[in-house]
Amino acid sequence: MHSDGSPGAAPRRPRLTPPIADARRAVRVALAAAAALPAPEAEGDHGPARPCPLASGALLLVGLSGGADSLALAAAVAFEAPRAGFRAGAIVVDHGLQPGSAAVAARAAAQARALGLGPVLVERVRVEAAGGPEGAARAARRAAFDSAARATAAARILLAHTLDDQAETVLLGLARGSGPSSLQGMLPDTGRLLRPFLGLRRATTRAFCADSGLEPWDDPHNDDPAYTRVRVRSAVLPVLERELGPGVAEALARTAEQLREDDEALDGLALDWAQELVSQADDGSVALDVRGLDADPPALRQRIIRLVVSAEFGVSLSRSHTLAVAELIADWHGQGPLSLPGVRVVRQNGLLTFHPHT
């Protein structure tokens, strides 16, 4: 990784067009929302970790590829962040997947500096073969983001996923038979990643760049039908729009938002009830009262199991693992201990006890 904190020459100030105004507003709203978040809960909360609020003067890093979406985000953040009391830089990831990738990364870094962003970091990563090309590239990119955040003490990495990306994510989740969590799409703020553009269309970011005199890079992989997401983008969504009428992408994004709202409410209910059922031991184990869980509807019971295991052991149970644990409650016939990734589960003396694997 190398860094260059010099801001570079400032580009010409563009006239304020609707796409520029929309993108800046999206960033302004996202930063204000992140700054207004409540402080984290006190210790003892068994729910998922809540994002921390942005503090005044915090450093934000834009994940910049040089494409229209991320270039528009970089320009909007360069304008809005100082006005909101934050510092803004950029992280450019060179995946090394195509000829000339180093030059593309260098060009994106130069554009970031010209916008006034700093520090600007460039990291070349190795994309492993496991997990498929899309998943492997995403994993390498996320690792680079984590490294950049640690190196600079950045409070958030800002990503330029748009409403179109969100719609594609929901469609892919539907096709794979994913549960409600996957159908919620990408979160606007995870506490590490902030996505201000989830309400904007790709057409807006392209118009932003044109109106600002910015020249985006067009990644050839974005047109390669070998990638599942590209096929959804170029074939599936257009068919839905043509056959069902316009507004499909917006409807899918709305569905994701509604599912997130429902999920947050259900998590809150599950968390409140879990506090009544859970007990902790000095050996690091956590127990849940079987009678209380057995009286719950299956959906609430399974949610409590997932929440407690995630919060206490940092383990995300799959649906099959969650159902296997639930069988120790609702279909009890003397089964032995259940060994799962990261945790061992035993039913004994009216308690369902979770032990960390050592």
C-alpha positions in Angstrom: 0.0 0.0 0.0 1.2 3.5 -0.7 -0.2 6.8 0.3 -0.1 10.3 -1.0 -1.8 13.0 1.1 -1.3 15.8 -1.4 -4.6 17.2 -2.7 -3.5 17.9 -6.2 -4.9 20.7 -8.4 -8.6 21.4 -7.9 -10.8 20.8 -10.9 -13.1 23.5 -12.2 -16.2 24.1 -10.1 -19.2 22.6 -12.0 -22.5 24.4 -12.3 -25.1 22.9 -10.0 -27.3 20.6 -12.1 -30.0 18.3 -10.8 -27.7 15.2 -10.8 -25.0 17.0 -8.9 -27.5 18.4 -6.4 -29.0 14.9 -5.9 -25.7 13.2 -5.3 -24.5 15.9 -2.9 -27.8 15.8 -1.1 -27.5 12.0 -0.7 -24.0 12.3 0.8 -25.1 15.2 3.1 -28.1 13.2 4.4 -26.0 10.0 4.9 -23.3 11.9 6.8 -25.8 13.7 9.0 -27.6 10.4 9.8 -24.3 8.7 10.7 -23.3 11.6 12.9 -26.7 11.5 14.7 -26.6 7.8 15.6 -27.0 7.1 19.3 -24.0 5.9 21.2 -23.5 2.1 21.4 -25.5 0.2 24.0 -24.0 -0.5 27.4 -22.1 -3.8 27.9 -24.4 -6.8 28.3 -26.5 -6.1 25.2 -26.9 -9.5 23.4 -28.0 -8.0 20.1 -26.0 -7.2 17.0 -23.4 -4.5 17.2 -24.8 -1.0 16.4 -22.9 1.5 14.2 -21.0 4.1 16.2 -21.8 7.7 15.4 -19.4 9.7 13.3 -17.4 12.1 15.5 -16.5 15.6 14.3 -13.2 15.6 12.4 -13.4 11.9 11.6 -11.7 10.6 8.5 -13.8 9.1 5.7 -12.3 7.1 2.9 -14.1 6.7 -0.5 -13.7 3.3 -2.1 -12.7 4.5 -5.6 -12.4 2.4 -8.8 -12.5 5.3 -11.2 -16.0 4.2 -12.5 -18.8 6.6 -12.8 -20.5 5.6 -9.5 -17.4 5.9 -7.3 -16.1 8.9 -9.1 -19.3 10.8 -8.6 -19.3 9.7 -4.9 -15.7 10.9 -4.5 -16.6 14.3 -6.0 -19.7 14.7 -3.8 -17.8 13.7 -0.7 -15.0 16.1 -1.5 -17.6 18.8 -1.6 -19.8 17.8 1.4 -17.4 16.3 4.0 -15.5 19.4 4.9 -18.8 21.3 5.2 -20.0 18.7 7.7 -16.8 18.8 9.7 -15.2 15.6 8.4 -11.9 14.8 6.6 -12.1 12.9 3.3 -9.7 10.6 1.5 -9.8 7.7 -0.8 -8.7 4.0 -1.1 -8.1 2.7 -4.6 -7.9 -1.1 -5.0 -6.0 -2.6 -7.9 -7.3 -6.2 -8.3 -4.7 -7.0 -11.0 -7.3 -8.9 -13.0 -6.8 -7.3 -16.3 -3.9 -5.7 -18.3 -3.3 -2.1 -17.4 -4.9 -2.4 -14.0 -2.1 -0.5 -12.3 -2.5 2.4 -14.7 -6.2 2.5 -14.1 -5.6 2.6 -10.3 -3.0 5.3 -10.7 -5.4 7.4 -12.8 -8.2 7.0 -10.2 -5.8 8.1 -7.5 -4.8 11.1 -9.5 -8.5 12.0 -9.9 -9.1 11.7 -6.2 -6.2 14.0 -5.4 -7.4 16.5 -8.0 -10.8 16.5 -6.2 -9.0 17.5 -3.0 -9.2 14.2 -1.3 -6.4 13.1 1.0 -4.9 10.8 2.0 -5.2 8.8 -1.1 -4.2 5.1 -0.7 -3.6 2.6 -3.5 -3.4 -1.1 -2.7 -2.8 -4.0 -5.1 -4.4 -7.2 -3.9 -4.2 -10.8 -4.9 -7.6 -12.3 -5.9 -7.7 -16.0 -4.9 -9.4 -18.6 -7.0 -11.7 -19.9 -4.3 -15.2 -18.6 -4.1 -15.7 -17.7 -7.7 -14.3 -14.6 -9.4 -17.0 -12.1 -8.1 -16.8 -13.4 -4.5 -13.0 -13.6 -4.5 -12.6 -10.1 -5.8 -15.1 -8.8 -3.2 -13.3 -10.6 -0.4 -9.9 -9.2 -1.5 -11.4 -5.7 -1.8 -13.0 -5.8 1.6 -9.7 -6.9 3.1 -8.0 -3.9 1.5 -10.7 -1.6 2.9 -10.1 -3.1 6.4 -6.3 -2.6 6.0 -6.8 1.0 4.8 -9.2 1.8 7.7 -6.7 0.5 10.2 -3.8 2.3 8.7 -5.5 5.7 8.6 -8.0 5.2 11.6 -10.8 6.0 9.1 -14.3 6.0 10.7 -16.1 4.8 7.6 -15.3 3.5 4.1 -17.9 5.1 1.7 -19.1 2.9 -1.2 -20.9 4.0 -4.3 -23.5 1.2 -4.6 -26.6 2.6 -6.3 -30.3 1.7 -6.3 -29.6 -0.4 -9.4 -27.0 -2.4 -7.4 -29.5 -2.9 -4.6 -32.2 -4.2 -7.0 -29.7 -6.6 -8.5 -28.7 -7.8 -5.0 -32.4 -8.5 -4.1 -33.0 -10.3 -7.4 -30.0 -12.5 -6.8 -31.1 -13.3 -3.3 -34.6 -14.3 -4.6 -33.1 -16.6 -7.2 -30.9 -18.3 -4.7 -33.7 -18.8 -2.2 -32.1 -16.6 0.4 -33.9 -15.7 3.6 -35.1 -12.3 4.7 -31.6 -11.2 5.8 -30.2 -11.5 2.2 -33.3 -10.0 0.7 -32.7 -6.8 2.7 -29.9 -6.1 0.3 -27.0 -3.9 1.2 -27.2 -1.9 4.4 -26.9 1.9 4.2 -24.5 2.0 7.2 -22.9 -1.1 8.8 -20.7 1.0 11.1 -17.7 0.2 8.8 -19.2 0.8 5.4 -21.4 3.7 4.4 -23.4 3.7 1.2 -24.9 7.1 0.5 -26.1 6.4 -3.1 -28.5 3.5 -2.5 -31.4 5.8 -3.4 -29.8 7.0 -6.7 -29.9 5.5 -10.1 -26.7 4.8 -12.2 -28.0 7.3 -14.7 -27.6 10.0 -12.1 -24.0 9.2 -11.4 -23.1 9.2 -15.1 -24.9 12.5 -15.5 -23.0 13.8 -12.5 -19.7 12.9 -14.1 -20.7 14.5 -17.4 -21.9 17.7 -15.7 -18.7 17.9 -13.6 -16.3 17.3 -16.5 -15.1 14.1 -14.9 -14.0 11.2 -17.1 -15.0 7.8 -15.6 -13.3 4.5 -16.4 -15.6 1.9 -17.9 -14.7 -1.5 -16.4 -15.0 -4.2 -19.2 -15.9 -6.7 -16.5 -19.2 -4.8 -16.1 -20.2 -6.0 -19.6 -18.9 -9.5 -19.3 -21.9 -12.0 -19.3 -19.7 -14.6 -17.5 -20.6 -12.7 -14.3 -24.0 -13.5 -12.8 -24.6 -9.9 -11.7 -23.9 -8.7 -15.3 -26.5 -11.1 -16.6 -29.0 -9.8 -14.1 -28.2 -6.2 -15.0 -28.2 -6.6 -18.8 -30.8 -9.3 -19.3 -33.1 -10.0 -16.3 -33.9 -6.5 -15.1 -34.6 -5.2 -18.6 -37.0 -8.0 -19.3 -38.8 -7.3 -16.0 -39.0 -3.6 -16.9 -40.3 -4.4 -20.3 -42.9 -7.0 -19.3 -44.0 -5.5 -16.0 -43.6 -1.8 -16.7 -41.1 0.7 -15.4 -40.2 1.0 -11.7 -39.2 -2.6 -11.0 -35.7 -1.6 -9.7 -37.3 1.0 -7.4 -39.8 -1.6 -6.2 -37.1 -4.1 -5.4 -35.1 -1.5 -3.5 -38.2 -0.5 -1.6 -38.8 -4.1 -0.7 -35.3 -4.4 0.7 -35.9 -1.3 2.8 -39.2 -2.6 4.2 -37.6 -5.9 5.1 -34.8 -4.1 6.9 -37.4 -2.2 8.9 -39.3 -5.3 9.8 -36.1 -7.1 10.6 -34.9 -4.4 13.0 -38.3 -4.5 14.8 -38.2 -8.2 15.1 -34.6 -8.1 16.3 -35.7 -5.7 19.0 -38.5 -7.9 20.2 -36.2 -11.0 20.1 -33.5 -9.1 22.0 -36.0 -8.0 24.8 -37.2 -11.5 25.3 -33.7 -13.0 25.1 -32.7 -10.8 28.1 -35.3 -12.7 30.1 -34.2 -16.1 29.0 -30.4 -15.9 28.9 -27.8 -16.6 31.7 -24.0 -16.6 31.5 -21.5 -18.7 33.3 -17.9 -18.1 34.4 -16.6 -20.7 31.9 -17.8 -18.6 28.9 -20.9 -20.6 28.2 -24.3 -19.1 27.7 -27.6 -20.8 28.5 -31.2 -20.2 27.4 -34.3 -21.3 29.3 -35.9 -24.2 27.3 -39.4 -23.7 28.6 -39.4 -20.0 27.6 -38.1 -20.8 24.1 -40.5 -23.6 23.6 -43.5 -21.2 24.2 -42.3 -18.9 21.5 -43.4 -19.0 17.8 -40.7 -20.8 15.7 -39.6 -17.6 13.9 -39.0 -15.8 17.2 -37.3 -18.8 18.8 -34.9 -19.2 15.8 -34.1 -15.4 15.8 -33.2 -15.5 19.5 -30.9 -18.4 18.9 -29.2 -16.6 16.0 -28.9 -13.3 17.9 -27.4 -14.9 21.1 -24.9 -17.0 19.2 -23.8 -14.1 17.0 -23.5 -11.7 19.9 -21.8 -14.0 22.4 -19.5 -16.1 20.1 -19.2 -14.1 16.9 -20.7 -17.0 14.9 -23.3 -16.6 12.2 -25.5 -19.7 12.2 -26.8 -20.9 8.8 -30.5 -21.7 8.6 -29.8 -25.5 8.8 -27.7 -25.0 11.9 -30.3 -22.8 13.5 -33.0 -25.4 12.8 -30.8 -28.1 14.3 -30.5 -26.2 17.5 -34.3 -25.5 17.5 -34.9 -29.2 17.3 -33.3 -29.6 20.7 -36.2 -27.5 22.0 -39.3 -28.4 19.9 -38.4 -32.0 19.0 -36.6 -33.2 22.1 -36.1 -36.9 22.4 -32.9 -37.1 24.3 -30.5 -36.1 21.6 -26.8 -35.7 22.4 -24.7 -32.6 22.2 -24.7 -30.7 18.9 -21.4 -29.6 17.5 -21.6 -26.6 15.2 -18.9 -24.2 13.7 -17.5 -22.3 16.7 -20.0 -23.5 19.3 -21.2 -26.7 21.0 -24.9 -27.0 22.2 -26.2 -29.2 25.0 -29.7 -29.5 26.4 -29.6 -30.4 30.1 -31.6 -29.6 33.2 -34.1 -27.4 31.4 -31.4 -25.3 29.8 -30.0 -25.0 26.3 -26.3 -24.3 26.9 -23.9 -23.0 24.3 -20.2 -23.7 24.9 -17.4 -22.1 22.8 -15.3 -24.5 20.9 -11.8 -24.6 22.3 
